[in-house]
Amino acid sequence: MGRVRKVLARPLVIAVLVAAVGGVGFGLYWFQPWKLWQDETVEEALPGVVETSAPPAAAPSEEPSEQPSAAGPRTLASGELISHEHATSGTVKLVRLADGSHVVRLENLDTSNGPDLRVWLTDAQVKQGQAGWHVFDDGKYVSLGKLKGNRGSQNYALPRDVDPSSYSSVTIWCDRFDVSFGAAQLARV
């Protein structure tokens, strides 16, 4: 009888160990916890803006201007990122480029890294706290692509067929867990 138990116990132990290793492997793949310690910094210039080493000095009678000339990029709306699931800060701008195309620009972004992060342009109202974590996939949204880096300044082109006036917010969206890391309400300028 004892020998029968030993023979039956081995396959059971092996099956439990295989299931445990498989579960840990799947959990690591799904949650990707190492990303919490990996920062990816991306610094992109705004398209259509030529950077110089020093800005030209303004004449005493001239007022400095935030906006580029009419031929250059023009900020249509902007907002400050607030934290949702993860601490998130930075500025979001909706910019019309000289060629008539539009980009969403994230400036001085600082958020946690995570699995499957996206930048979404949405029609949802940004809400503080946990009430705002899950609202962005309830209405109309456009995914502008994967988040290029969890830190820095970066640009996300809007598809030509998207009317930017139909959207009022931007979220850093974790597609894997359907949750906002942070979001900004866009105010027209």
Secondary structure as the mmCIF struct_conf table of DSSP 4:
data_model
#
loop_
_struct_conf.conf_type_id
_struct_conf.id
_struct_conf.beg_label_comp_id
_struct_conf.beg_label_asym_id
_struct_conf.beg_label_seq_id
_struct_conf.end_label_comp_id
_struct_conf.end_label_asym_id
_struct_conf.end_label_seq_id
HELX_RH_AL_P HELX_RH_AL_P1 GLY A 2 PHE A 31
HELX_RH_3T_P HELX_RH_3T_P1 PRO A 33 TRP A 37
STRN STRN1 THR A 41 GLU A 43
HELX_LH_PP_P HELX_LH_PP_P1 ALA A 45 LEU A 46
TURN_TY1_P TURN_TY1_P1 PRO A 47 GLY A 48
BEND BEND1 SER A 53 ALA A 54
HELX_LH_PP_P HELX_LH_PP_P2 PRO A 55 ALA A 59
TURN_TY1_P TURN_TY1_P2 PRO A 60 SER A 61
BEND BEND2 GLU A 62 GLU A 62
HELX_LH_PP_P HELX_LH_PP_P3 GLU A 63 PRO A 64
BEND BEND3 GLU A 66 GLN A 67
HELX_LH_PP_P HELX_LH_PP_P4 PRO A 68 SER A 69
TURN_TY1_P TURN_TY1_P3 ALA A 70 ALA A 71
BEND BEND4 GLY A 72 GLY A 72
STRN STRN2 ARG A 74 GLU A 80
STRN STRN3 ILE A 82 SER A 83
BEND BEND5 HIS A 84 HIS A 86
STRN STRN4 SER A 89 ARG A 96
TURN_TY1_P TURN_TY1_P4 ALA A 98 ASP A 99
BEND BEND6 GLY A 100 GLY A 100
STRN STRN5 HIS A 102 ASP A 110
TURN_TY1_P TURN_TY1_P5 PRO A 115 ASP A 116
STRN STRN6 LEU A 117 THR A 122
HELX_LH_PP_P HELX_LH_PP_P5 ALA A 124 VAL A 126
BEND BEND7 GLN A 128 GLN A 128
HELX_RH_3T_P HELX_RH_3T_P2 GLY A 129 GLY A 132
BEND BEND8 TRP A 133 HIS A 134
TURN_TY1_P TURN_TY1_P6 PHE A 136 ASP A 137
BEND BEND9 ASP A 138 GLY A 139
STRN STRN7 TYR A 141 LYS A 146
BEND BEND10 LYS A 148 LYS A 148
BEND BEND11 ASN A 150 ASN A 150
STRN STRN8 ARG A 151 ALA A 157
HELX_LH_PP_P HELX_LH_PP_P6 LEU A 158 PRO A 159
TURN_TY1_P TURN_TY1_P7 ARG A 160 ASP A 161
HELX_RH_3T_P HELX_RH_3T_P3 PRO A 164 SER A 166
STRN STRN9 SER A 169 CYS A 174
TURN_TY1_P TURN_TY1_P8 ASP A 175 ASP A 178
STRN STRN10 VAL A 179 GLN A 185
STRN STRN11 ALA A 187 ARG A 188
#
